[in-house]
Amino acid sequence: MHSKHCNEDINLKGGYKLKTRIAELRKEKKMSQEELALAVGVTRQTITSIEVEKYVASLPLAYKIAHYFNMSIEQVFDFSQLDD
């Protein structure tokens, strides 16, 4: 029940977007969205949507992405808007 749709509702109705460094980190490693998607077990479209702030990653996915880059979640995702 509280899956992807919950995150989309936050984005669409509440205007909340989560900035990330995923595109920057991928480019540093010279990897495609498809390669990252395969590494963390999602589709390329999911990575695209996260990068363009149309979809907020679930906590488990955020962890997988951060772990893939050997970083903390806070180093990959910008939670500063939550402070408002």
ROKEFI-649506 format. One line per 10 residues: number of its first residue (from 1); their letters; for each residue x, y, z of N, C-alpha, C. Coordinates in Angstrom, 3 decimals. Layout:
BEGIN
NUM = A = X:Y:Z:X:Y:Z:X:Y:Z; ...
REM end
This chain:
BEGIN
1 = MHSKHCNEDI = 0.813:-1.194:0.000:0.000:0.000:0.000:0.858:1.262:0.000; 1.908:1.303:0.779:2.794:2.473:0.829:4.002:2.226:-0.058; 3.773:2.140:-1.335:4.852:1.853:-2.273:5.190:3.097:-3.063; 5.563:2.899:-4.297:5.949:3.966:-5.193:4.885:5.059:-5.264; 3.608:4.677:-5.209:2.532:5.649:-5.344:2.575:6.691:-4.229; 2.940:6.294:-3.040:3.043:7.225:-1.922:4.084:8.295:-2.237; 5.224:7.897:-2.758:6.268:8.850:-3.107:5.820:9.787:-4.219; 5.104:9.256:-5.208:4.624:10.088:-6.301:3.627:11.111:-5.778; 2.753:10.702:-4.849:1.790:11.626:-4.283:2.493:12.779:-3.579; 3.566:12.483:-2.872:4.330:13.538:-2.195:4.875:14.518:-3.228
11 = NLKGGYKLKT = 5.433:13.988:-4.309:5.970:14.857:-5.354:4.891:15.680:-6.035; 3.820:15.027:-6.444:2.819:15.708:-7.248:1.943:16.645:-6.442; 1.502:16.232:-5.279:0.578:17.043:-4.489:1.297:17.989:-3.535; 2.398:17.526:-2.960:3.092:18.345:-1.985:4.220:19.164:-2.569; 4.568:18.903:-3.801:5.637:19.640:-4.448:7.025:19.275:-3.964; 7.128:18.222:-3.158:8.420:17.835:-2.606:9.244:17.107:-3.656; 10.476:17.541:-3.823:11.412:16.883:-4.735:12.704:16.637:-3.986; 13.363:15.554:-4.321:14.595:15.192:-3.637:15.761:15.278:-4.618; 16.641:16.224:-4.392:17.816:16.373:-5.249:18.813:15.266:-4.924; 19.516:14.809:-5.965:20.510:13.764:-5.770:21.778:14.086:-6.550
21 = RIAELRKEKK = 22.828:13.347:-6.238:24.093:13.443:-6.966:24.288:12.224:-7.869; 23.227:11.474:-8.122:23.363:10.218:-8.852:23.959:10.425:-10.240; 23.438:11.376:-11.002:23.958:11.604:-12.361:25.449:11.958:-12.310; 25.806:12.834:-11.390:27.215:13.244:-11.228:28.096:12.039:-10.878; 27.644:11.215:-9.955:28.423:10.051:-9.531:28.547:9.014:-10.650; 27.471:8.841:-11.403:27.517:7.916:-12.540:28.546:8.377:-13.569; 28.524:9.681:-13.855:29.441:10.230:-14.863:30.889:10.090:-14.417; 31.135:10.282:-13.117:32.499:10.096:-12.596:32.983:8.674:-12.837; 32.065:7.710:-12.735:32.415:6.298:-12.935:32.246:5.866:-14.393; 31.849:6.818:-15.252:31.617:6.534:-16.672:30.639:5.375:-16.858
31 = MSQEELALAV = 29.536:5.449:-16.139:28.542:4.389:-16.246:27.204:4.953:-16.702; 26.443:4.107:-17.373:25.134:4.509:-17.885:24.064:4.325:-16.809; 22.903:4.886:-17.073:21.764:4.675:-16.180:21.411:3.194:-16.145; 21.496:2.541:-17.295:21.188:1.112:-17.386:22.129:0.287:-16.501; 23.411:0.617:-16.523:24.382:-0.119:-15.702:24.097:0.051:-14.219; 23.786:1.272:-13.804:23.456:1.500:-12.393:22.166:0.774:-12.031; 21.189:0.853:-12.911:19.908:0.185:-12.663:20.110:-1.313:-12.447; 20.896:-1.938:-13.296:21.173:-3.372:-13.143:21.886:-3.659:-11.828; 22.806:-2.785:-11.440:23.583:-2.987:-10.212:22.722:-2.912:-8.955; 21.660:-2.091:-8.997:20.835:-1.924:-7.796:19.454:-2.583:-7.921
41 = GVTRQTITSI = 19.205:-3.247:-9.045:17.989:-4.037:-9.195:16.719:-3.282:-9.540; 16.845:-2.213:-10.329:15.671:-1.474:-10.790:15.766:-1.266:-12.296; 14.790:-0.590:-12.871:14.828:-0.302:-14.306:15.595:0.992:-14.566; 16.017:1.154:-15.796:16.674:2.397:-16.196:15.719:3.569:-16.009; 14.433:3.338:-16.268:13.441:4.401:-16.122:13.357:4.891:-14.671; 13.531:3.980:-13.712:13.523:4.390:-12.303:14.699:5.311:-12.007; 15.886:4.948:-12.496:17.059:5.806:-12.288:16.839:7.167:-12.936; 16.312:7.173:-14.159:16.025:8.436:-14.849:15.071:9.289:-14.019; 13.994:8.684:-13.548:12.991:9.430:-12.776:13.557:10.004:-11.485; 14.438:9.265:-10.832:15.078:9.767:-9.612:15.997:10.940:-9.954
51 = EVEKYVASLP = 16.769:10.789:-11.032:17.708:11.854:-11.413:17.009:13.146:-11.794; 15.841:13.064:-12.424:15.130:14.278:-12.838:14.082:14.704:-11.807; 14.136:14.083:-10.630:13.307:14.448:-9.481:11.810:14.233:-9.709; 11.463:13.227:-10.531:10.054:12.876:-10.719:9.633:11.772:-9.767; 10.590:11.129:-9.154:10.321:10.009:-8.257:11.295:10.079:-7.096; 10.794:9.907:-5.893:11.639:9.868:-4.701:11.949:8.408:-4.397; 13.214:8.075:-4.330:13.626:6.695:-4.070:13.152:6.235:-2.697; 12.757:4.979:-2.622:12.421:4.392:-1.328:13.691:4.328:-0.486; 13.536:4.170:0.799:14.697:4.068:1.680:15.591:2.887:1.292; 15.034:1.693:1.039:15.910:0.579:0.630:16.665:0.867:-0.669
61 = LAYKIAHYFN = 15.995:1.499:-1.637:16.672:1.808:-2.899:17.733:2.883:-2.686; 17.420:3.892:-1.900:18.403:4.938:-1.604:19.644:4.320:-0.961; 19.427:3.375:-0.044:20.539:2.686:0.598:21.365:1.919:-0.431; 20.700:1.191:-1.324:21.421:0.410:-2.337:22.265:1.304:-3.238; 21.684:2.431:-3.649:22.419:3.353:-4.519:23.619:3.934:-3.778; 23.406:4.409:-2.564:24.503:4.978:-1.781:25.581:3.928:-1.536; 25.171:2.728:-1.165:26.115:1.641:-0.906:26.916:1.315:-2.165; 26.273:1.324:-3.316:26.968:1.049:-4.572:28.117:2.034:-4.776; 27.898:3.287:-4.436:28.926:4.319:-4.599:29.827:4.451:-3.368; 29.686:3.533:-2.401:30.470:3.567:-1.163:30.313:4.897:-0.422
71 = MSIEQVFDFS = 29.072:5.347:-0.338:28.770:6.610:0.322:27.593:6.412:1.265; 27.378:7.401:2.126:26.184:7.389:2.964:25.017:7.934:2.133; 23.819:7.656:2.578:22.636:8.173:1.885:22.693:9.699:1.814; 23.114:10.339:2.903:23.177:11.804:2.942:24.192:12.378:1.955; 25.186:11.602:1.583:26.169:12.078:0.604:25.627:12.003:-0.825; 24.612:11.184:-1.050:24.044:11.011:-2.388:22.744:11.800:-2.547; 21.944:11.851:-1.498:20.631:12.506:-1.538:20.648:13.748:-0.662; 20.039:14.834:-1.150:20.010:16.121:-0.446:18.692:16.242:0.330; 18.774:16.074:1.641:17.600:16.137:2.493:17.392:17.516:3.108; 18.078:18.538:2.616:18.008:19.861:3.230:16.595:20.447:3.194
81 = QLDD = 15.783:20.072:2.230:14.411:20.587:2.158:13.557:20.073:3.313; 13.955:18.985:3.916:13.194:18.445:5.043:13.305:19.344:6.274; 14.316:20.187:6.311:14.531:21.072:7.450:13.552:22.235:7.466; 12.902:22.491:6.337:11.975:23.633:6.231:10.700:23.408:6.993
REM end
